[in-house]
């Protein structure tokens, strides 16, 4: 059976934590930032743990 290839697009956007969870970034922090408050932009710049529903699909892309 051949090796499973890593999905390169997903690998650039998500990382696996030591506990096996998937870490990613918030959306809505790339442009049109003038109307967003400083608090909102600060919160969006931090990383997040992807929800379990989405993590199941991502685990297939990141073996």
Buried (B, 14 or more C-beta within 10 A) or exposed (E): EEEEEEBEEBEEEBEBEEEEEBEBBEEEBEEEEEEBEEEBEEEBEEEEEBEEEEBEEBBEBBE
